[in-house]
Amino acid sequence: MHKSYGRHQVLRGADLTVDPGQLVAVVGENGAGKSTLLKALAGTLATDSGRIEVSGTLGYCPQDPVVSDNLTVDQHLRYFAAAHHLPDLRRGNELIDRLGYAQYRHQAAGALSGGTRQKLNLTLALLHDPDLLLLDEPYQGFDWDTYLRFWDLVSDLRARGKAIVIITHLVFEQDRFDQLADLTSGRLTPRPANLRQPGQTTEDDHVRH
Ligand SMILES: Nc1ncnc2c1ncn2[C@@H]1O[C@H](COP(=O)(O)OP(=O)(O)OP(=O)(O)O)[C@@H](O)[C@H]1O
């Protein structure tokens, strides 16, 4: 994919393949073009050239929540369920329980805390149980318990064969991934995960400290 904003070439032949059941991290410096890449993959931003092939359904959790301030959590669920032609709200209810915010179901999104708003954002992206998930720093604002619940959820999705792409900045979580895709100078360089550098800490180390 190629994408420029004016004369600023952000993506210069970025290339990524994600298989079913694979969990891929997109890493890179601030401004490297990670969100641009995800928007392009999600189809919300037109590329200048390139090709995107998605087999199956797609779920996209953008960095900025897509929620409407005046609708309640429940109303969001019903609205998105109708858009996806879902027969019921079973999956939405399950996600609300797993992310632990059932007590806010009848609250307007505009009155939710940042973390709870992000839980709703994530729920809406997962509502139709998509085959490919594009998550742009999906745990922003999550407390530690929710952060762990999030990774439980991701493990289940991966085990069920979902392909998952997550933009992350957190070095300590990088050994959770099957692959790291490093976005530098507009191109993606794949490197296997689980290559911890000496002195690099993991989440478990953080828990112990
Ligand atoms: N709509 C836009 N118009 C012009 N320039 C843009 C636009 N969106 C992004 N950019 C620029 O493109 C570059 C890549 O932005 P992008 O948000 O994709 O980076 P990122 O890697 O996601 O950054 P971060 O880690 O800070 O979230 C930045 O220099 C940004 O200023």
The ligand as an SDF file (V2000), in Angstrom:
LIG
                    3D

 31 33  0  0  0  0  0  0  0  0999 V2000
   -5.5160   13.4170    7.8130 N   0  0  0  0  0  0  0  0  0  0  0  0
   -4.2000   13.7080    7.8110 C   0  0  0  0  0  0  0  0  0  0  0  0
   -3.7320   14.7400    7.0810 N   0  0  0  0  0  0  0  0  0  0  0  0
   -2.4170   15.0330    7.0360 C   0  0  0  0  0  0  0  0  0  0  0  0
   -1.4690   14.3350    7.6900 N   0  0  0  0  0  0  0  0  0  0  0  0
   -1.8820   13.2850    8.4270 C   0  0  0  0  0  0  0  0  0  0  0  0
   -3.2550   12.9280    8.5190 C   0  0  0  0  0  0  0  0  0  0  0  0
   -3.3570   11.8400    9.3340 N   0  0  0  0  0  0  0  0  0  0  0  0
   -2.1090   11.5500    9.7140 C   0  0  0  0  0  0  0  0  0  0  0  0
   -1.2280   12.4080    9.1720 N   0  0  0  0  0  0  0  0  0  0  0  0
    0.2240   12.3690    9.3610 C   0  0  0  0  0  0  0  0  0  0  0  0
    0.6810   11.1090    8.9020 O   0  0  0  0  0  0  0  0  0  0  0  0
    1.6930   10.6020    9.7600 C   0  0  0  0  0  0  0  0  0  0  0  0
    1.2850    9.2460   10.2870 C   0  0  0  0  0  0  0  0  0  0  0  0
    0.1900    9.4020   11.1820 O   0  0  0  0  0  0  0  0  0  0  0  0
   -0.4430    8.1590   11.9500 P   0  0  0  0  0  0  0  0  0  0  0  0
   -1.5040    8.7010   12.8340 O   0  0  0  0  0  0  0  0  0  0  0  0
   -0.8200    7.1260   10.9590 O   0  0  0  0  0  0  0  0  0  0  0  0
    0.8250    7.6590   12.7900 O   0  0  0  0  0  0  0  0  0  0  0  0
    0.9060    6.6210   14.0070 P   0  0  0  0  0  0  0  0  0  0  0  0
    2.0620    5.7360   13.7250 O   0  0  0  0  0  0  0  0  0  0  0  0
   -0.4200    5.9580   14.1950 O   0  0  0  0  0  0  0  0  0  0  0  0
    1.2150    7.5870   15.2270 O   0  0  0  0  0  0  0  0  0  0  0  0
    0.9840    7.4250   16.8300 P   0  0  0  0  0  0  0  0  0  0  0  0
    1.9160    6.3430   17.3030 O   0  0  0  0  0  0  0  0  0  0  0  0
    1.3640    8.7650   17.3530 O   0  0  0  0  0  0  0  0  0  0  0  0
   -0.4780    7.0860   17.0430 O   0  0  0  0  0  0  0  0  0  0  0  0
    1.9160   11.6640   10.8360 C   0  0  0  0  0  0  0  0  0  0  0  0
    3.0050   12.4600   10.4560 O   0  0  0  0  0  0  0  0  0  0  0  0
    0.6230   12.4530   10.8080 C   0  0  0  0  0  0  0  0  0  0  0  0
    0.8550   13.7750   11.2020 O   0  0  0  0  0  0  0  0  0  0  0  0
  1  2  1  0
  2  3  1  0
  2  7  2  0
  3  4  2  0
  4  5  1  0
  5  6  2  0
  6  7  1  0
  6 10  1  0
  7  8  1  0
  8  9  2  0
  9 10  1  0
 10 11  1  0
 11 12  1  0
 11 30  1  0
 12 13  1  0
 13 14  1  0
 13 28  1  0
 14 15  1  0
 15 16  1  0
 16 17  2  0
 16 18  1  0
 16 19  1  0
 19 20  1  0
 20 21  2  0
 20 22  1  0
 20 23  1  0
 23 24  1  0
 24 25  2  0
 24 26  1  0
 24 27  1  0
 28 29  1  0
 28 30  1  0
 30 31  1  0
M  END
$$$$
